[in-house]
Amino acid sequence: MMKRIFFSVLSLLLLSVVGVAVYGYFLGDAQTASYSKTQSKRDPAAEIAQGEYLARAGNCIGCHTARGSAAYAGGRVIQSEFGDFVAPNITSDKDTGIGNWNADDFWRALHNGKSKNGRMLYPAFPYLNYSTLTRADTDAMFAYFKTVTAVQHENQPHNLHFPYSQRFLLAFWRALYFRPAVYQEQAQQNAVWNRGAYLVTGLAHCSACHSSRNALGANGGSQDLSGGELAMINWYAPSLVSKQEAGLAHLQASQIQALLRSGVSDKAAVFGPMAEVVAGSLQYLSEADISAMSTYLQALPQRKTVAPDMLDQALAAPAAGKEEMARIMVQGGSLYTSHCSACHAEDGSGVANIYPALKANRNLQMQNVANPLRIILAGGFAPVTKANPRPYGMPPFGTVLSDDEVALVLSYIRNAWGNQGTVISAAVVNPYRTAPLD
C-alpha cells in the first residue's frame, strides 16, 4: 500500500514537472498571432533609419561585436557565474547570421526568447526586457538589420557549466520567471514618463546590470534597479533608487542628462561598463529620449540599500578607533596630496566636467568599493562622445601604490571633507589587481 502511494505521488510530481516544462517552453507563443507584422505606411528608408536608432538605443552592437571585429558579427564572450556566453552573428549573412530570418522570426526572438528554429534562448540575451517592445519597433529594427553588411562568421557554442549547459532546463526557468508582455502605458502618467519607462525598462534594459539576481540568474524584474554585482568582471552597477548609492532623485535633470549623453557632468563621470554603454548607445539618443529617461529615473521611489557586497563587507577592516582613524587620515591624506590632489583638488572638489568631485560623492561611500578600487588600480577614461570628444583620463596607480597604500588613500577619500564611509583593508584591495580589464 505504501509503495503504491509512493509511486502515485512520484507520478504526480513527474507530471507536474513535465507540465511546467511544457508550459515554459510554449510560454508566449500564443501571443505571436496577436502581434502579426505591422503594415507600416512609413517610407522604407525612414523605417530603416528608425530601426538603426532603436538598435543603438538597445546597444545591440555592444554584445554582438567582438573587439576588433566587424559590427554585429558576434563572437564577443560574456562572462558569468554560469559560464561563458558567446554572442551570435546578427549580420545579414544567410549562412551564419540572420539573413534567412523574417520579421516574425525576429519578433519571436525579442518577444518570446526563441530563435528561428524554436530553440529557447538563454536570458543572457535580455529578452525579458525586449519582450516589452512594440511590434512596430521590432519590425523597424529588423528592417535595419537586413541592411547590415553580411559577414560570414560561424557562431561558437556557449561554454557553460553543468547543469546550465542543458538547454531544456530553460523551460522550467521560463515558467518561473518569464511572462512576455508588450509595454502598456500608464494612464496616470504623462507621455514623457511613459516614453522613459518604455526605454529604461525595455530597450535600454537597465535592469540587466542595475538589478540583483538570484541563484538562477533571475533579477527582480524590469522595475527593480536596486543595484547589482557584475561579479565576473568585478564591477558594481549601483542602485538607481537608493540615496546611499546612485539614486537620482536628488540630482538636477540636466546633470542626469549630461551623464547619459556625454558620460560626464559637473559632478560626476561614468567609467567601466557604463562608459561603454554611453559610448556605444546613449550618446546617439535624441534629447527628447534622454530627457524622458531622466524623468522616469528621477520619479522612481527611493529605498535603502539592502544588499551590500558581501566579499567587501567580510574583508573590510574593523571599525577604527580614534588613534587608528587619525593615523589613516594622516597617511592617507599624504598619499592623496601626492597622487590625487593635482586633479581632484585638495578639498576634493575636482574640476566640473573634467575631473569628478570626490567630496560628497556617494559612489565613493557605498558599501561596495569595487568601482573605485578598479579605477585606482587600473585607471580609466570617461567615454569618448560627441559632447565630450577628448575626455580626461584617470592614470593607473596599481604599479605605484601597494595594497596598504591603496587602502589608506581610499579610506581617506571615503572619510574626508564630510564623506562617511567605512575603512577599507588591504585584503579587500588585492583581488581587484587581477580583475579582467574587459
N, C-alpha and C positions, 0 to 999 in steps of 0.2 A: 504493500500500500504506500509506504513512504517513498519507495523507488518510483512508483507511478506518479506521485505528486511532484517529486524532484524533476522528472523528465517533462512533466506538463509545464512546470514553471520555467524550465530551461527552454522549452519550445516557445513559450510566450515571449521570453526575453529575446530569443533569436529573431522571432517575427517582428518584435518591436524595433530591434536594431536594423533589420533589413528594411523595415518601413521608414525609419528615419533616414537611412542611406538613400533610398529611392526618392523620398521627398526632397532631400538635399540636392540630389542630382538634377531633378527636374525643376527645382525652385526657380521661378522667374520665367521659365519658358512659356508658360501660358499667357504671359503678358505680351509676347512678341507680336502676336496678331493685332493687339490693340494699338501698337505703335508702329504701324507699317510705314514704309518710306514716305517722307513728306513730298508732296507735289509742289516743289518750290517754283515760284514765279520769278525768283531772283535771276539776274543775269549770271551766267556760269562763271564769268571772271570775278564777279563780286562774291559769289559763294566760295570760290577757291580762296580769295583774299580773306574772307571771314574765317574759313577753316584754318588757314595759316595762323591767323591771330589767335584762334582758340587753341591750336596746338602749342603755341608759345605760352599761352596762359596756363596750360596744363603741364608745361615744362617737359613735354614728351621727349625732347632732344636730350634732356639731362640723363635719363636712364638708358635710352635706346641708342646712344652713341658712345663707343669706346674711345678713350683718349687717343688722338692722332688718327682716327679712322673717319670714314665717310659718315655724314649725318644720317641718322636713323638706321644705320646698317647693323645695329645690335652689337653684341659681344661684350658689353660692359658687365663686369661682375659686381653683384650687390651682395655684400656680406651680411649674414645674420646669424643668430644663435642656432638656427635650424640648418645651417649650411650655406652654400653659395648659390645664389640665383644668377642666371645669365640672361640678360635681356635679349629678346629676339629681334631679328631684322624686320623692320616695318616699311622698307622702301617698296617701290612698285615692281620689284623683281618678281617674276611669276614663279620661279623655282624655289627661291629661298626667302622671299619677302611676302607681301600681301597682295601681289599683282593679280592673283586669281580670286581674291575676295570680292564680294559685292557689298552694297550698303547694309544689307541685312546681316551679313557676317560681322561687319564692323560694329554695328549696333549690338549684336549678341555679345561680343567681347566686352564692350564697355558697360552695357546694361545688365547682362546676365552672368558675366565672368566665364564665358565659354568661347573656345576657339572655333574656327570654321568647321572642324570635324566633330564638334560637340565635346571635345576634351575639356575638362574643368581646368581653369587657370588658377595658379597659386595667387593668394591675395598680396604677394609682394607687388603684383600689378594692382594698383589701388582701385579696383572696380567697385569696391564698396562705396567709394566717393563718386566715381564716374557714373555709377548707376543712376544718379540723380539728374544727369544731363538730359536736355530735351532731344527728341529725335531730330529736330531741325539742326541742332548744333552738331550732333554726331554725323549727320549727313554732310554738313559743310566740312567737317574735319576729314571725312573720307574723301570728299572731292579734292581736298588739298593733297592728301597722301597719295592719291592716284597720279599727281604731278611730280612727286618727289623722284628724283633720278634713281633709276633702278641700279642696285648694287648687288652683285651676286656674292653673298657671304653666308655660308652654311651656319645654321643655328647650332649652338652647342648645348648639350644637356645640362640641366642643373646638377650640382654636386651636393646633395642633401644628405643629412644624417638619417639613419633608420630611427623611427618609422615614418618620418616626414617624407621620405622618398617614395612612399606608397601613395600614389596619386588618388586612388579610390577612396582614401580616408577623407579627402576633401568633401565628399558628400555629407559626412557627419558634421564637419566644420561648418559647411554652408547651412545645414539645417539649424545649427545652434546660433550662428552669428550673422547670416546674410539674408536681408529682405530687400530685393530690388524695388525701387520706387523713384519715379521722376519727382523732382523738387516741386512742391506745392507752395505757392506764395502765401505768406501770412497776411490775411486781410487787415489785421490790426496794425501792421507796419507799412511804412511808405515804400515807394518804388526803389529809392536808393538803398534802404536797408535790405530789401528783398534781393536786389542785384548783388549786394555784398555777400549776403548769405549764400546765394547760388554759387558765387565764385569761391568763397572761403571753404564751404563745406563740400563742394563738388569738384569743379575743375582744378582749382589750386591745391586740393587735397591736403590742406594744412594739418589735419589731424593725423596724417600718416607719420609725421615726426613729432608733433607737439602734443601727443596723447600717450599715456602709458599703455602697456599691453600686458595681457595675462600670459600664463604659461603656454597657451596655444597660439599666441601671436595676435589675438583679437584685442582691439582697443575699445575705448569707451564709446565709440561712435563719432560721427562727424561733428557733433556739437561739443565734444569733450576736448578742450585744448589746455588741459591742466599740466602739460609738460611730459616729456618722455626721454628716456635714455637711448642714445644710439650707441649701444654698448660695444658693438664690434669695431667701431671706429673711434670710440672714446670721445664723443661729443655729447652734449646735452641740449635738447630743444626745450627752452624754458617755458614755464606756464605763461599763457597769454591772458589768464583770468585771475592771477594772484598778485596782489600788491607786494608780496615778498619777492616776486620774481619779475617777469617782464609784463605784468598786467598793464594794459594800455589805457585804462580809464583816466589816469592822471595826466597823460600827455596831451599836448595840443594836436589837433588833427593834422596840422601842417608838418609836425615832427614825424608822425607815423607815415604820412605820405612820402616825405623825403626819404625815410629809411627804406620803404618799399620800392621807390622809384630809382633811387641813386645809390643806396647802401650806406649813406652817411646822413647825419643830421647835425644840428648844433650841439646835441648832447651825446650822441652815440654813433656807433658804426657796426656793421654786421661782418662776421668772419665765418670761415669754415663752410659747412653745408649750406647755410643760409645765404652766404655770399654767392655761391653757385646758383642758387635759385633766383636771386636778384639779377645776376649777370645773364642767365640764360632765359629768364621768363619775365619777371615782374617789370623790368625796365621798359619792356615793349608794350605794356598795357596803357590804355588811354587814361587821361587824367580823371575822366568820369568813373572808370572802373576802379582805379586806385582809391579815389575818394569813397566809392561805395564800400570797398573792402575795409577801409579805416573806420567808416561809420558803423559797420556791423561789428567789427572787433571791439570798438570802444563801448558798444552797447551791451556786450556780454556781461552777465552777472559776475561779480568778483567773489572769489573764495580763497580761503587759506591753502597754502601748500600742505599736502598731507603725505607726500611720498619723496622724502629726501633720498639722495643717493646713498645706499646702504654701505657700499665699499668705503666711500669717503667718511661716512659717519663712524664706521667701525675703526678706521685708522686715524681719525682726527686726534690731535693732541688733547689731553685732558685740559679742563679749564685752568688757565694760567693764573697764578697768584699775582699779587701786586708787584712783587720784585721781578718775577719772571716776565710779566707783561711789560714792565719798564725796560727790561733788557731787550725784549723783542722789538719794541718801538724804537729804541736807540739804534740797534744793529740793523734792523730792517729799514729804518729811516735813512741810515748812512748808505745802504745799498741803493735805495730809491734815489737819493740825491746823485749818486754816481752814475746810475744807469738809466733812470726814467725821467728825471725832472726836466731835462732839456726839452723834451717834447710835451710831457703831461703837466709841467709846471710844478713848482714846489708845493703849491696848495692844492694840487690835484685837479685844477680847473680845466686843463687841456687847452686846446685851441678849437673854436667852433668850426665844424665841418672839415676839420683836418685831423686833429688828434683827440680822441674821445676823452671826455672828462671822467676821472676816476672818483672824484668826490661825489657822493650821493648817487653813485652808480649801483643800482640794485643787482645787476648781473654779477658784480664782484662780491656781493654779500650773501649770495644764496648758499644753502647747504651744499649743493653740488658745485664743486670747483673744477670740473673737467674743462670747461671752456677757457677760463683764464690760465690754467696750467698749460693747456695746449698752445695757447698764444705766446706765453712767456717762453716756453721751451723751444717751440718750432717757428715762432713768428707768424706772420700772416699779412694779407692785404685785404682791404675792403675791395669789393668788386669793381672792375672797370665798366663804367656805364656811360651812356650819352651825357648824363648830367654831371658825371664825375670821371672824366676820361683818364685822369692821372692821379689815382689815389695814393696817398702816402701809406707806407707800409710799416709794420712792426718787425724789427730785426729779431732773429732767434737768439736767445740767451742760453740755450741748453748747453753750448760748449763753453760758456763763460762762467756760469753760476753752478755751484754744486746743489745737490738736493736740499741740504740745510739752508743754503742761501736763498734758493727759490722759495722755500717755505717761509723764511724770515721776511722777504720782501712782500710776498703775497699776504702774509698775516698783517704786516704793517699797513698795506693798502686797504685791507678789509676793516681796519680799525682806526685809521687816521681821518682827520677832517670831519668827524662826526659819523663816519661809517660804523656799522655794528655787525661784525661777522665773527665767526669762530676762528680760533688759532689753528693753523694748518701744520701738520707734522711732516717731516721729511719722508716718512713712509708712504704718505699719500702721493708725493711728487714722483717717485721713481717709476711706477707703472706707466706713466704718461711719456716717458722718454722713448719708449718703443712703440708708441701708438702709430698706426698707419697714417700716412700723410693724406691719403685719398679718402 
